[in-house]
Amino acid sequence: MAEKRRLDKPPVRLTPDAKNKLTDLSKDIEQADIALQLMEDLDMDMTEARDKLNWAKKAREMLLREFS
């Protein structure tokens, strides 16, 4: 299992605009999650899309945590 790391002092900080855009993405991610669930309920294979959405969630959380 990968070790969780955290920067003591990030080399850069997110601008307020970038932070707002990342925060606003949560609405888009939530809507994509709902759409994927609907398609999965119709027995469509959404494995690749689900993997990409999970990666987007993880990347967004990491960016906000590490560079805010």
HELIX and SHEET records of a PDB file:
HELIX    1   1 PRO A   16  ASP A   41  1                                  26    
HELIX    2   2 THR A   47  PHE A   67  1                                  21    
END                                                                             
